[in-house]
Amino acid sequence: MEPLEFCDLCFQRGKSNICETYKNTFTKISPLHFSVQAKLDKILNRLDVRPRLVDRRWTCIVDSQKRKDFLDSLWGINVTVHTLDDHVRILTKFYKPEIRKLGRLEQVELPRLESWEEFNPKSRKWDVLTAVKKNERFVVKIHLGNILKYTSLEETSYFRTNLNNDITTLVPMEKRATYNIMCTLAEPIEAYWKSDDTSEHGFIENKQLADIPNEILNVVQRLSAIDKRIPEMLIFENDDFDIVKTVLACIKINLVRSSETINVLSNKNTDMPIIIEGIEKERLQVLLDTTKEMGGAIKTQKDHLNVSGKLGSVRLTFVENDKSIQDGTDIRISVSALEDPSRLTEIMYMIKKRLGLLDLPLENMITQHWPIITDSDLQYVLQSAISWWSTNPILASKIIGENNKFGKVKEWHTKIKEGKIRSNLDTITLGKIIKQRESNLHL
């Protein structure tokens, strides 16, 4: 997910200096004068906050308890900041919980027989359509103004029924427009917010937020966190109930506090080592390949790795805990860090210094080895390649990889060119990188 993808309206009068890309994560998106940057550095030192580069952008993560102090200090030195609260205020100006009624039932001809579904405004789900064959034609009865979805092996297409000169036709629509119209047709429903037994977190099941507009999903995901131990849930700070409720109300979803409490995090949080074979192979391979390139020697055991270098050796274990901890030569790595390039880079830097490994550019190496498993992986790879193109085109070409990884990059770029998806990334530059990579592969 690209967090700034739907901030076009927010920045109509110019970009702020800093944007809250995710909850309590602040990224610099426009330059600061060196004197202002010096003041900002002093503020971060006072708050004991250490900035870092994430996707080559200056970024800092602030504890919830320090959030207000941090924001007040920014305004005090005339640094402009676009918070998620600001984003929601703008979003609610454009998303109104209107209700559009469907038109009368009309007969419409389908170009193909199989794999058609109709949006059901009451359930907010897709109902399978069964066509009838009449005079060598496939026809169904559909309400005027409703949305149809056609799914094939290659793609998913969306259409809206429309009356043109007394003939009912199917009008093709892009996915973003489709979901925006669907939320105006949908009837009001409720979603449930469950708290944990500490009253620190709130949880919403993903299935309650199916088929909602990307603009709404984007801000909900930015306000939330995801824990791989409970992938079916979005996790929020309990204090964010009201802002999440405001966002969902835009599309007629009434967020209600449930009396049910869950203790899933405390039950699943453990320091027990994970069996190496149980770790996702492609994720672990990034750490292994990067370590070897820096001259580290690795011996794999059942539940840990022994890594050695010029200055000694360390024992790496992987745990379900949220934090990675070093205790002498024992390093416990949160398995979730293998899914976060910036966290993995920090861990690899610690290992490099501890073992006296080769001083190679870690961020570049990790980017080249990074697999594309999720959409977040894809966005990270694309953004990294594009950012390096002007200064190091060879590195940019290597980042998008080959074989399966390169195929996923090309597939995404093709969908952009065909108008099936949209992005704020520099797709023209990406096209140049793909072209160079193809020429290199054919040598």
Solvent accessible surface area in square Angstrom, and as a share of the most:
residue,aa,sasa,rsa
1,M,47,0.21
2,E,17,0.07
3,P,13,0.08
4,L,18,0.09
5,E,28,0.12
6,F,22,0.09
7,C,1,0.01
8,D,75,0.39
9,L,81,0.40
10,C,23,0.14
11,F,31,0.13
12,Q,136,0.60
13,R,247,0.90
14,G,48,0.46
15,K,123,0.52
16,S,14,0.09
17,N,27,0.14
18,I,0,0.00
19,C,0,0.00
20,E,0,0.00
21,T,5,0.03
22,Y,78,0.30
23,K,41,0.17
24,N,9,0.05
25,T,20,0.12
26,F,0,0.00
27,T,6,0.03
28,K,48,0.20
29,I,30,0.15
30,S,23,0.15
31,P,123,0.77
32,L,32,0.16
33,H,110,0.49
34,F,161,0.67
35,S,47,0.31
36,V,34,0.20
37,Q,35,0.15
38,A,50,0.39
39,K,105,0.45
40,L,0,0.00
41,D,57,0.29
42,K,146,0.62
43,I,16,0.08
44,L,3,0.01
45,N,116,0.60
46,R,142,0.52
47,L,11,0.06
48,D,123,0.64
49,V,15,0.09
50,R,175,0.64
51,P,44,0.27
52,R,56,0.20
53,L,108,0.54
54,V,43,0.25
55,D,41,0.21
56,R,89,0.33
57,R,74,0.27
58,W,39,0.14
59,T,3,0.02
60,C,1,0.01
61,I,88,0.45
62,V,2,0.01
63,D,82,0.43
64,S,51,0.33
65,Q,161,0.72
66,K,59,0.25
67,R,35,0.13
68,K,148,0.63
69,D,58,0.30
70,F,0,0.00
71,L,16,0.08
72,D,62,0.32
73,S,19,0.12
74,L,0,0.00
75,W,140,0.49
76,G,63,0.61
77,I,30,0.15
78,N,133,0.68
79,V,2,0.01
80,T,74,0.43
81,V,17,0.10
82,H,13,0.06
83,T,7,0.04
84,L,2,0.01
85,D,55,0.28
86,D,35,0.18
87,H,4,0.02
88,V,7,0.04
89,R,143,0.52
90,I,42,0.21
91,L,18,0.09
92,T,34,0.20
93,K,141,0.60
94,F,121,0.51
95,Y,31,0.12
96,K,122,0.52
97,P,77,0.48
98,E,82,0.37
99,I,88,0.45
100,R,102,0.37
101,K,176,0.74
102,L,50,0.25
103,G,32,0.31
104,R,147,0.54
105,L,98,0.49
106,E,39,0.18
107,Q,73,0.32
108,V,3,0.02
109,E,82,0.37
110,L,3,0.02
111,P,83,0.52
112,R,107,0.39
113,L,75,0.37
114,E,115,0.52
115,S,61,0.39
116,W,3,0.01
117,E,40,0.18
118,E,31,0.14
119,F,5,0.02
120,N,41,0.21
121,P,22,0.14
122,K,146,0.62
123,S,52,0.34
124,R,24,0.09
125,K,135,0.57
126,W,36,0.13
127,D,63,0.32
128,V,120,0.69
129,L,30,0.15
130,T,117,0.68
131,A,19,0.15
132,V,86,0.49
133,K,125,0.53
134,K,96,0.41
135,N,137,0.70
136,E,145,0.65
137,R,98,0.36
138,F,52,0.22
139,V,6,0.03
140,V,10,0.06
141,K,136,0.57
142,I,0,0.00
143,H,66,0.29
144,L,23,0.12
145,G,15,0.15
146,N,1,0.01
147,I,0,0.00
148,L,0,0.00
149,K,31,0.13
150,Y,31,0.12
151,T,57,0.33
152,S,38,0.25
153,L,184,0.92
154,E,141,0.63
155,E,64,0.29
156,T,60,0.35
157,S,29,0.19
158,Y,18,0.07
159,F,28,0.12
160,R,57,0.21
161,T,3,0.02
162,N,71,0.36
163,L,61,0.30
164,N,83,0.43
165,N,132,0.68
166,D,131,0.68
167,I,113,0.58
168,T,19,0.11
169,T,48,0.28
170,L,34,0.17
171,V,62,0.35
172,P,98,0.62
173,M,39,0.17
174,E,78,0.35
175,K,90,0.38
176,R,59,0.21
177,A,35,0.28
178,T,0,0.00
179,Y,20,0.08
180,N,39,0.20
181,I,27,0.14
182,M,2,0.01
183,C,14,0.08
184,T,14,0.08
185,L,6,0.03
186,A,1,0.01
187,E,75,0.34
188,P,86,0.54
189,I,55,0.28
190,E,89,0.40
191,A,0,0.00
192,Y,96,0.36
193,W,1,0.00
194,K,31,0.13
195,S,19,0.12
196,D,9,0.05
197,D,88,0.46
198,T,78,0.46
199,S,74,0.48
200,E,105,0.47
201,H,54,0.24
202,G,0,0.00
203,F,1,0.00
204,I,0,0.00
205,E,37,0.16
206,N,60,0.31
207,K,156,0.66
208,Q,38,0.17
209,L,10,0.05
210,A,59,0.45
211,D,50,0.26
212,I,10,0.05
213,P,1,0.01
214,N,56,0.29
215,E,14,0.06
216,I,0,0.00
217,L,53,0.27
218,N,5,0.02
219,V,0,0.00
220,V,0,0.00
221,Q,56,0.25
222,R,0,0.00
223,L,4,0.02
224,S,15,0.10
225,A,57,0.44
226,I,119,0.60
227,D,18,0.09
228,K,85,0.36
229,R,31,0.11
230,I,4,0.02
231,P,82,0.52
232,E,91,0.41
233,M,21,0.09
234,L,4,0.02
235,I,13,0.07
236,F,4,0.02
237,E,54,0.24
238,N,27,0.14
239,D,134,0.69
240,D,13,0.07
241,F,18,0.08
242,D,99,0.51
243,I,27,0.14
244,V,0,0.00
245,K,70,0.30
246,T,61,0.36
247,V,0,0.00
248,L,0,0.00
249,A,47,0.37
250,C,8,0.04
251,I,1,0.00
252,K,18,0.08
253,I,2,0.01
254,N,68,0.35
255,L,1,0.01
256,V,47,0.27
257,R,125,0.46
258,S,32,0.21
259,S,118,0.76
260,E,87,0.39
261,T,86,0.50
262,I,29,0.15
263,N,67,0.35
264,V,27,0.16
265,L,36,0.18
266,S,73,0.47
267,N,105,0.54
268,K,86,0.37
269,N,69,0.35
270,T,47,0.27
271,D,72,0.37
272,M,140,0.63
273,P,54,0.34
274,I,34,0.17
275,I,73,0.37
276,I,15,0.08
277,E,165,0.74
278,G,59,0.57
279,I,12,0.06
280,E,78,0.35
281,K,161,0.68
282,E,91,0.41
283,R,9,0.03
284,L,13,0.07
285,Q,64,0.29
286,V,2,0.01
287,L,0,0.00
288,L,26,0.13
289,D,40,0.20
290,T,0,0.00
291,T,1,0.00
292,K,117,0.50
293,E,81,0.36
294,M,1,0.00
295,G,50,0.48
296,G,9,0.09
297,A,60,0.46
298,I,35,0.18
299,K,141,0.60
300,T,83,0.48
301,Q,76,0.34
302,K,152,0.64
303,D,41,0.21
304,H,26,0.12
305,L,1,0.00
306,N,51,0.26
307,V,0,0.00
308,S,44,0.28
309,G,25,0.24
310,K,167,0.71
311,L,117,0.58
312,G,34,0.32
313,S,58,0.38
314,V,4,0.02
315,R,91,0.33
316,L,0,0.00
317,T,8,0.05
318,F,0,0.00
319,V,1,0.00
320,E,49,0.22
321,N,31,0.16
322,D,78,0.40
323,K,147,0.62
324,S,42,0.27
325,I,73,0.37
326,Q,72,0.32
327,D,94,0.49
328,G,49,0.47
329,T,67,0.39
330,D,59,0.30
331,I,1,0.00
332,R,70,0.26
333,I,0,0.00
334,S,0,0.00
335,V,10,0.06
336,S,33,0.21
337,A,0,0.00
338,L,2,0.01
339,E,68,0.30
340,D,43,0.22
341,P,25,0.16
342,S,11,0.07
343,R,63,0.23
344,L,0,0.00
345,T,33,0.19
346,E,62,0.28
347,I,11,0.06
348,M,0,0.00
349,Y,109,0.42
350,M,55,0.25
351,I,0,0.00
352,K,13,0.05
353,K,124,0.53
354,R,79,0.29
355,L,0,0.00
356,G,17,0.16
357,L,17,0.09
358,L,96,0.48
359,D,125,0.65
360,L,63,0.32
361,P,81,0.51
362,L,12,0.06
363,E,51,0.23
364,N,25,0.13
365,M,11,0.05
366,I,1,0.00
367,T,2,0.01
368,Q,56,0.25
369,H,56,0.25
370,W,1,0.00
371,P,13,0.08
372,I,13,0.06
373,I,62,0.31
374,T,66,0.38
375,D,79,0.41
376,S,68,0.44
377,D,4,0.02
378,L,18,0.09
379,Q,23,0.10
380,Y,17,0.06
381,V,0,0.00
382,L,0,0.00
383,Q,26,0.12
384,S,6,0.04
385,A,0,0.00
386,I,28,0.14
387,S,43,0.28
388,W,43,0.15
389,W,55,0.19
390,S,99,0.64
391,T,100,0.58
392,N,55,0.28
393,P,51,0.32
394,I,115,0.59
395,L,11,0.05
396,A,0,0.00
397,S,1,0.01
398,K,100,0.42
399,I,0,0.00
400,I,0,0.00
401,G,10,0.09
402,E,85,0.38
403,N,126,0.64
404,N,97,0.50
405,K,26,0.11
406,F,14,0.06
407,G,36,0.35
408,K,68,0.29
409,V,0,0.00
410,K,77,0.33
411,E,96,0.43
412,W,20,0.07
413,H,21,0.09
414,T,58,0.34
415,K,71,0.30
416,I,29,0.15
417,K,142,0.60
418,E,101,0.45
419,G,44,0.43
420,K,78,0.33
421,I,59,0.30
422,R,83,0.30
423,S,29,0.19
424,N,77,0.40
425,L,24,0.12
426,D,69,0.36
427,T,30,0.17
428,I,134,0.68
429,T,19,0.11
430,L,0,0.00
431,G,22,0.21
432,K,105,0.45
433,I,0,0.00
434,I,13,0.07
435,K,151,0.64
436,Q,49,0.22
437,R,30,0.11
438,E,53,0.24
439,S,58,0.37
440,N,60,0.31
441,L,75,0.37
442,H,154,0.69
443,L,183,0.91
